Amino acid sequence: MTAFVRRQRYLLEYSLSAMARRPGKHLALLLVYTLIVFLLASVMLFTHSLQRETRLVLAGSPELIVQRLVAGRHELIPAGHLERIAGIRGVRAAKGRLWGYFYDPAVRANYTLLVPPDDAPAAGEIQIGAALARIRGLALGDYLSLRGASGEPFAWRVAGLIESDSELVSADLVLMGEADFRRFFAIAPGLYTDLVLSVRNPREVLTVAEKVSLALPDSRPILREEILRTYDAVFGWRQGVVFVLLVGAILAFAIFAWDRASGLSGEERREIGILKAIGWETADVLRMKLWEGAVLSLTAFLLGYLLAYLHVFYASAALFEPVLKGWAVLYPAFNPVPFVDGLQVATLFFFTVFPYTAATLVPIWSAAITDPDSVMR
């Protein structure tokens, strides 16, 4: 073992013993420090998990969606547009899609009604999301009654529940056959909500979108990458809202940490004076206090991050779930898959550990360079 390593070990041992002699000060700071790291890490972990889950879910979504606009509003698109788009070079397949929203006054929530492209339910039957089944108390074989666009009542038998693994996107989902959907919303044959395209070469998606805009001036192509960027912006905005709400707590912690780190007590000053008198160098005193600050900040960071990890991935982020997920009534039972981003950990580490550790050096350096006799007096 080299002399440098032995020296650092002795300094660390002395720092731990010095902290043990003043447990009240350090335990209070550790508690507040850990709480702040826990709150910040919880928001970052949960937001990143939502963004990652969204990307995984949307990975299988259509490469290009085409909507029709009338007076700047989304309008039904005729089947004739589908034939014109299918002939554009680079388009591998084009399909019409039927989906819409329905507000249920019984639970004050919106449902998403969709006709799946494959394996659509039979006439008079539907498949529903798990959250919708919970809030309406429905099970297999029960009937869901809703009033259609013309005022006519409709009743469908629940033939299946959508798997809970996809509950994040299927919480309010109702799958039904095309005939039932058109009758319920009074949509004539030959009209679709929008069109979805698959492109032969993924690098030509933007080019195909430009061709669609030229062929159909009243259309709006939407790329999958644009949807992903929108979700990232939404989750980033929600994360920012939570961080703004935590600004007061963060500022209070900063003031508390600075006061604790910079406010040396008379006992600590006398201790530094004694150490200087018995031969300690100023650099040794600084290293000793640096170890003290590093031990405290690292312990708080590890405890706070561990608690945040358990809170997010094993307790579904109960503190921030309503704000970050955003559902008003139908909350999905979303259990994020444990995942840690190294850059995220490094960012949080830098903004929580380094400031406190650096704050300990200024007052210690001021006391360490003072004459030992005057310090002890």
N, C-alpha and C positions, 0 to 999 in steps of 0.2 A: 504494500500500500504506500503510495507516494506521500510526501510531506504535505502537498496541497490538499489531497483527499482527506488525510487525517485532520488537517486544520479545519476544513469545512465541516467534518463530522463533529468535532469538538464545539464549533460555533453553533451547529444545529442543536446539539444536546443542551448547551447553555441557554439557547433561545427557548426551547421547550420547557426547561425548568423555570425560566423567568416568566413565561406565560402561565405556568401552573401556580406561581405565587400570587398572581392577580387574576383569578378565574372569573370574577364578576364582569370586569371590563371586556374580556375577550369572549366570554359566552354570549353577552348581549350583542356584541358586534357580529359574532358568528351567526346568531339567530336571524338578525335583520339581513345580513349579507346573503344567507342561504335563501331567505324568502324572496329577495329580489331576483336572484339567479333562477329560482324555481318559476316565478311568474314569467320572466322573459323567455326562458327556455321552453316553457309550456306553449306559449304562443307561437314561437318559431317552429317547434316540432310539429304541432298540429297543423299549422298552415302549410308547411312543407309536405306533410303527409297527404293533405287534401289535394295539393297541386300534383303530387306524384300519382295519387289514385285517379285523378281526373285524366291525366295523360294516358294512364294504362287503359281506362275505360274508353277514351276517345280514339285510341290507336286503331280500333276496328270500325270507326265511323266513316261515312262517305268522304272521299277526297274532295268532292266539290258538290255544293248544294246550290240550286238555282231557284230563286224566288221571283215572283212577279210583283211589281210595284204599280199601284194606281194612286196618283196624287200623293206619292211618298209613303203610302201605306201598303202593308203586305196584303196581297189579294190572291184568290184562287187562280191557278194556272191551267189553261186548257191543254188537252192531250195533243193538240196540233203542235204545240211548242216542243213536246217530247220528240215528235218525229223529226222536226228540224234540227234539234240538238243531236240526235242519234247519228245524223249524217256528217257531223263535224269530224274532221280528221284528228285522230288521237284519242277519240272517245271509244272506250272498249264496251261500255254498257250504260244505258240510261233507263231509269225507272221512275214512275210516278209514286209519290208517297202521300198517305192520308194520315193526318194527326191534328189534334186540336185540344183546346182547354175547355173545361166545364167547371163552373163554380157551384159547389154543393152548399146550399144554405143550411143544411142539417148540421154540418160540422164546420161551416165557414172556412172551407178550404177548396183549393183548385185541384182538379184531377187532370191528368194528361191522358187523353184517349188516343190510341194508336192502332193502326192496322199493320201487323208485322208482315214483312215481305215473304216469310216462309212459315209454314205450320200455323196459320191463323186459326183461331177457335171456330167451332161450328156455329151455325146460326142459332141465336138465342143463348149463347154461352160466352163467358169472358174469363180472362185471367187477370188477377189484380196483384198489386204490390203488397208486401207484408205490412207496411205502415198503414195503408188504407184498410186492410183487413182488421188490424188492431183497433183503429179508431171507430170503425163501423161495427165491430164485433161480428165479422163474417168468417165463416168456415166453408170448407168444400161442401157443395150441395145447396148452400144458402143462395138467396136471390138479392141482387142489388137493383133497387128501383130508382130511376132518375127521370126527370121530365125533359123531353126533347125540345128542339128549337121551335116546333110548331105547337107546343103545349101538350102534345100527346105523351102519356106516361109509358115508359119502357121498363121492363124487368128482365134481367139476365141471370142465368144460373152461374154461380162461381164454379168453373170447371178446373181451376188450378191456381196455385199461388206461385208468384215469381220467386225464384231462389233468393234467399237472404244475402248471398254473397254479393249480389249486385244491388242491394237495397239503397245504396247511395244515389243511384240514378233511377231506381224503380219504385221508390217509396209511394209515389202518388200515381203510378202507372196503371192504366186499364187497357188490356189488349182485347180486341174484338175483330170480328169478320168485317169484310168490306161492305157487304149489304147492310148490316146493322149500323155501321158507322154512317153511311150515306143517309139512311132513314132517320137516324137520330139528329144529325145536323142539317138535314134537308139539303144535301148536296147532290146535284144532278150528276148522272154518269158523264164521263168525259172531262171531269174537272178534278184537279189534285191540289193538295196543300202546297207542295213544292216538288221539285225534281232532284234526284240524286244521280251523280255521274261517277263512274270509275274511269281512270285514265290509264292508258297503256304504259306510258313512261312517267313515273312520279316527278321527274324534273321538268315536265312540260305542263304541269297543272296550271301554272300562271298563264301560259300561252293559250291553253284551252279556255280558261276563264275569259281572256280577252276576246277570243273568237265567239264565245257565247254572248258577250256583251254587244258585239257587232251584229250578230245574227238576230238577237232579241233585244232591241233597245229598251224595252220596258222591264227587263229582268235585272236581278242583282245576284251575281255569283258570290258565294261565300266559301272560302277555302278552309280546310280543316285546321291549318296553321293559324288562321285568324281566330277561330273559335278557341284554340288553346291559348293564344295570347290574351283573349278576352277573359278567360277564366283566371289566368295568372294575374291579370290586372285587378280583377274583382277580389281574389283572395289576398293580394297584396294590399289593396285598399282596406279590407276588413282587418288585416293584421295591423295596418297603420292606425286604424281607429282604436284598437285595443292598446297599442303602444301609447297613443295620446292620453288615453284614460289612465295609464300607468305613469305618466310623466311626473305627477305629484309625488308618487311613492318613490320614484327614482331620484328626484331632486332631494327629497327628505333623506334618502339613504346617502346621497353624496355629501350632504351637510353633516350628517351623523358620522360618516366614515372619516371625513376630513377632520372633524372635531376630535374624534377618538385617536386618529393617527398623528395629528399635529399637536394636540394638547398634552404635552409631557407633564406628568405629575412631579412634585418635588422629590418623591422617592425615586422615580426613574432618573431624574437629573443627578441626584446624589449617587445613584448606582453607576451612571456613566462616569462621573467624576472619580469614583473609587477605581473603576476599571482603568481609566487613564493614569491614575496615580501609581498603580501597581505594574504598569508597563504596557498596557494595551495601546495599540496604535489607533489612530482615527479610522483607518481603513478597516481594522478589525471590528470596531464598534459599528460602523456602517454595515459591514457584512452580517454581523449578528442580528441587527434590527431588520435587515433585508430578509434574512431567513425567517424571522418572526412574522413579518408581513406576508411572505410567500406561503408559509405554512397555513396561516389563517385564511388567506384568499383562496388557495388551492383546495383546502378542506371545504370551504363554503361552496366553491364552484362544483366540486364533485358531488357533494350532498344535494345541492340544488338541482343539478342536472339529472342525478339519479331519481330524485323525487318527481321531477318533470317527466322523465321517461315513463315512470310507473303511472303517473297521472294521465298521460296522453294515450299510451298504448294498452293499459290495463284498466283504466277507469273512464275511457272515452272522453277525456278532457272535459269533465263535467263543468268546470268553472267557466270555460270559454265556448262551449259547444253551440249555444244559441246564436252568439254573435258571429262566429266564424263560418258556421254551416249555412245559416240564413233562412231556413224554412220557418214559415210563420206558424203552421199548425201541424203538418205531417212531418214529424221528425224521424228520419231513418235511424235504425239501430246500427250505426257505423262503427266498426272496430278496425281502426287503421292497422296495417301491417307494420310491425316494428322496422324502422329504417332510420339510420343516422347519417347525416351528410357531414363529411369532414370539414368542408369550408364553413358550414354553419357553426360547427363546434368551435373552430378557430376564431371566427368573428365574435362569437359570444365570449370566448375566453379573453380575447384581446380587450374588449370593452368593459369587462368586469374585473379581471385579475390585475392587469397592468396599472390602471389608474390608482387603485388602492396601494399596491406595492410601491409605486413611485411616490405616493403621498407620504409614505413613512420616512423617506430619505431626507427631506428638507429640514424638518425639525431636529432629527437625530444629528445631521451634519452640523447644524447650528450649535447644538449642545456639545458635540464631540470636539469641536475646534476651540472651545472655551477653556481657559486655564482651569485645571482640576481643583485647585484650592478655592477659586471663586465659585465654582459650581457646587462644591460640597458645603460652602458657607451659605 
